[in-house]
């Protein structure tokens, strides 16, 4: 049997693509290497309001809203920003991922767990994935890779790979006296990254950081920071994961598309991937429908997918990378001076008006032009 579409990866982005395509009547198979399909994602669980406004996803997994963010400079100066209209929510990511899979299954998508792909063959009449343990061969008209940070299936395809990584590390803890969300900056806390404390409910928090090296070591050190240690009551086990930074050379080939984190559809400021990945899933589903209508599945037909998602996201991703590289080069004293300026002149509150959680270019440009250069001068 040849499926219409095989999607590799049953995370929220792969499952959402399956939901869209199955709802359109395509025969969709989703392969997931984890045997149960269940996992505890290493992330803050913060998802922008726009995900729920723009996409057909249930809100049952929402635990709390982000109505205040406290930013801490390297020296400990705090700038707190309240939001009249909360831009994001904290969710139970396990439940959120299950809800998206359930949407796809109820629409007719088939899921197979414990099915790890070994390699992909792109043939003239079909695309084929060979499974790792059984060497079973599965065929489809189109294969969509939604494999997250796992790039093993890209190695034998002429697509290139994402150029670099950062590492996220996190624990769950019981903690008192927590602002809804706290963000910490500084070379000693998370070089070229940041740390967070995100309140969930009932004094439960997610406490973690992202940086390009030794994330678990820096997180152990952050847990001993007096600002954190004095409030922590208990700490759960630590988990970490890689996060891709950048894009492969191409996100399409003959009978094949790449979506989500594997395609570089990740915010380069915070490394969140849900909203951008959903945009990629929608763009992929649209071009697949057109390919079936034309009965054309070659590279020339499918390259329109990359043009579409980059029209939405490329400028945002590029601007975020520039901003992160710039900030990572600044000595901590400049960041401290910047926080002092923000606090004394109430600049950040002005810039945050109309702030969009998943679109940062306008905010970054405004902040740099009007404030950051003044601080450096």
Secondary structure as GFF3:
##gff-version 3
##sequence-region A 1 377
A	DSSP	beta_strand	2	8	.	.	.	ID=ss1
A	DSSP	alpha_helix	12	23	.	.	.	ID=ss2
A	DSSP	beta_strand	28	32	.	.	.	ID=ss3
A	DSSP	beta_strand	46	48	.	.	.	ID=ss4
A	DSSP	alpha_helix	49	54	.	.	.	ID=ss5
A	DSSP	beta_strand	62	66	.	.	.	ID=ss6
A	DSSP	beta_strand	68	72	.	.	.	ID=ss7
A	DSSP	beta_strand	78	82	.	.	.	ID=ss8
A	DSSP	beta_strand	88	91	.	.	.	ID=ss9
A	DSSP	alpha_helix	93	106	.	.	.	ID=ss10
A	DSSP	beta_strand	110	113	.	.	.	ID=ss11
A	DSSP	beta_strand	117	122	.	.	.	ID=ss12
A	DSSP	beta_strand	127	131	.	.	.	ID=ss13
A	DSSP	beta_strand	137	145	.	.	.	ID=ss14
A	DSSP	three_ten_helix	152	154	.	.	.	ID=ss15
A	DSSP	beta_strand	164	175	.	.	.	ID=ss16
A	DSSP	beta_strand	181	184	.	.	.	ID=ss17
A	DSSP	alpha_helix	187	190	.	.	.	ID=ss18
A	DSSP	beta_strand	194	201	.	.	.	ID=ss19
A	DSSP	beta_strand	204	211	.	.	.	ID=ss20
A	DSSP	alpha_helix	215	223	.	.	.	ID=ss21
A	DSSP	alpha_helix	226	229	.	.	.	ID=ss22
A	DSSP	beta_strand	232	235	.	.	.	ID=ss23
A	DSSP	beta_strand	239	245	.	.	.	ID=ss24
A	DSSP	beta_strand	252	253	.	.	.	ID=ss25
A	DSSP	beta_strand	256	258	.	.	.	ID=ss26
A	DSSP	three_ten_helix	260	263	.	.	.	ID=ss27
A	DSSP	alpha_helix	274	294	.	.	.	ID=ss28
A	DSSP	alpha_helix	299	329	.	.	.	ID=ss29
A	DSSP	alpha_helix	332	345	.	.	.	ID=ss30
A	DSSP	alpha_helix	347	351	.	.	.	ID=ss31
A	DSSP	alpha_helix	361	367	.	.	.	ID=ss32
A	DSSP	pi_helix	368	372	.	.	.	ID=ss33
A	DSSP	alpha_helix	373	376	.	.	.	ID=ss34
###
